[in-house]
């Protein structure tokens, strides 16, 4: 399942099984931004939510055939959009 057409939102708002494309990483903390980019969360990269823990944190995402666990607060810095 992909994001709704034309709707941009935070990665932390996606549900398990949804896929979108990263549109930007908006973070004032250079260290966190560097970490997210090093995980492959770059503009134009497809990302899908694999699972969400029962209390909502962490979120497990799939990026380039690799699973990463992110805190919800980290995922909130990643803007995603529907797949073009």
C-alpha positions in Angstrom: 0.0 0.0 0.0 1.4 3.4 -0.9 0.7 6.9 0.5 -2.2 8.9 -0.7 -1.4 10.7 -3.9 -0.1 14.2 -3.4 0.0 14.0 0.4 3.2 14.7 2.2 3.6 13.6 5.8 6.1 12.4 8.4 7.4 8.8 8.3 6.2 8.5 11.9 2.6 8.8 10.7 2.7 5.8 8.4 1.1 2.5 9.4 2.7 -0.9 9.2 2.7 -2.1 5.5 2.6 1.4 4.0 5.3 2.5 1.6 6.3 6.0 0.4 9.3 7.9 -1.0 11.5 10.1 1.1 11.1 13.7 0.1 13.3 15.4 2.7 15.0 15.0 6.1 14.2 18.1 8.1 16.4 18.2 11.2 18.3 21.0 12.9 20.6 18.6 14.6 23.4 17.8 12.2 24.4 14.6 14.0 20.8 13.2 13.7 20.5 14.3 10.1 23.9 12.6 9.3 22.7 9.4 11.0 19.4 9.3 9.1 21.1 10.0 5.8 23.7 7.2 6.5 20.9 4.7 6.9 19.9 5.4 3.3 17.0 7.7 4.1 17.8 10.1 1.2 15.6 12.0 -1.2 13.8 9.8 -3.7 14.5 6.5 -1.7 11.5 4.2 -1.2 10.9 3.3 2.4 8.2 1.0 3.9 7.1 0.6 7.4 7.7 -3.1 8.4 6.3 -3.0 11.9 5.5 -0.7 14.8 6.0 -1.7 18.4 2.8 -2.0 20.6 3.4 1.3 22.3 4.3 3.0 19.0 8.0 3.1 19.4 10.3 1.9 17.9 9.2 1.8 14.2 10.9 -0.8 12.0 11.4 0.5 8.4 12.7 -1.2 5.3 15.2 0.8 3.2 17.0 -0.7 0.3 16.3 -4.3 1.5 17.6 -3.5 5.0 15.5 -3.2 8.2 16.2 -0.3 10.6 14.6 0.5 13.9 13.9 4.2 14.5 12.6 6.1 17.4 9.3 7.7 16.7 10.9 11.1 17.4 13.6 10.3 14.7 11.0 9.2 12.2 9.1 12.5 12.6 12.1 14.3 11.0 11.6 12.4 7.7 9.1 13.8 5.2 7.6 11.2 2.8 5.4 11.5 -0.2 3.5 9.1 -2.5 5.5 7.2 -5.1 5.6 9.0 -8.5 
